[in-house]
Amino acid sequence: MSHPDDTAAGAAAVVTDRAAQRAKELGADQALEALRAELELRPRLGRLIRTITEGGRQVELYSTRIEGDAAAGRPAVNVVHAYAPAPPWPPTVRIAAVVPEDPPHPDL
């Protein structure tokens, strides 16, 4: 049994059906899969939004930006994921939302 802050132990990371569908619609499904794999190793990646209690467990909510790819026609997206440090083991990450960034408005 390892300590929850021990990133060598890793975390189980999954993508919700809705987040996967939205990523596919935006052409960001491969980038999201790469992020999911990275979150298994670094579950606290991104900017901490807040900490909540869910089912009696502390859950940390993070926001991470995936850069757009103009050549592929993919916009930049923001991904929200929830990290539940252990116990119980293993720690888990749930990618819950994929939201496209608003394009810049030069007239504003």
Summary of the structure (lengths in Angstrom):
residues: 108
radius of gyration: 15.0
end to end distance: 53.5
largest distance: 55.7
contacts: 287
relative contact order: 0.25
helix: 24%
strand: 38%
